[in-house]
Amino acid sequence: MVKKELTNTDIAESIPDLWKPLTPKQQELLAQNFTIHRYKKNELIYCEGEKPMYLICLLNGKVKIFKEGVGGRNQIIRVVKEKEYFGYRAYFAEEEYVTAASAFEVCTACLIPMTTIIELLRENHELARFFIKQLSIDLGISDERTVNLTQKHIRGRLAESLLFLKDTYGLEEDDSTLSIYLSREDLANLSNMTTSNAIRTLSNFAAEKIIAIDGRKIKLINLEVLKKISKIG
């Protein structure tokens, strides 16, 4: 863990949703317990079965939340983008982590002890409402993903994942290339399919000129067709 001297302005810009509702005294408490941590590509941030201790906010980079499934195959539950919070649900549920988290790429996150968060929640109702909203949003996304990954066919699942990555991480300057470069295994784990099925379906999409592939780069050529495939499942 890397301790860094940060000004209140630095912290306010890093975690504005948490900082803004706090009183000056509460902001000072948070500033005294604000820690940053840099992670290497593929480095674990937390492991399944560990005791949760921190609220984590991703400052830059990309993170995946995943769970080991049958036969040792991982299932990516969700992906995290900059300025999103994660790692705290298990603490509120008074349980160990049921998932793991790792860095897709080099990233930086701030870690705040959950004991500090609880102390702030006792004094600040606006902060409590913020967490209720965040948990509710995450639950809605999880419910929708569960339906999509269990009811759609392979083509629909992969199309949905590509659109999901576009909506989460956006596109590069050409306005068509996904700004995240996933391995075929990660893309398969995100789409609830085998790696071989992901490779074959990507090749089919490329042959149909729906996407273009350059190594790990994926360019979305025909967005409307991709949306149609995702919708019909």
Order of alpha helices (4+ residues) and beta strands (2+ residues): alpha-alpha-alpha-beta-beta-beta-beta-beta-beta-alpha-beta-beta-alpha-alpha-alpha-alpha-alpha-beta-beta-alpha
